[in-house]
Amino acid sequence: MDEKELLKQAETLTEAWESMKVSIDSLSMIIALTRDDKAWGNYYFESHLADNLEDNLLNISETMFAVSNAICPEED
């Protein structure tokens, strides 16, 4: 893999990291809110708002896995 391809992979990881930070901030907010207001926590999960967070984390993990495979492909 040449330097240009590595830089592209680094940009992809940077985007995934930024998305991960947003997810972590979201989880922190949810934890803080549900400590004081159990009804809000019930609403959050019953309204399927958590599905977006779950999808985002799944996309991040798939992106990181793809970058890992691109940089260090498995040998057959």
Sequence and secondary structure as in RCSB ss.txt:
>XXXX:A:sequence
MDEKELLKQAETLTEAWESMKVSIDSLSMIIALTRDDKAWGNYYFESHLADNLEDNLLNISETMFAVSNAICPEE
D
>XXXX:A:secstr
  HHHHHHHHHHHHHHHHHHHHHHHHHHHHHHHHHH HHHHHHHHHTTHHHHHHHHHHHHHHHHHHHHHHHS   
 
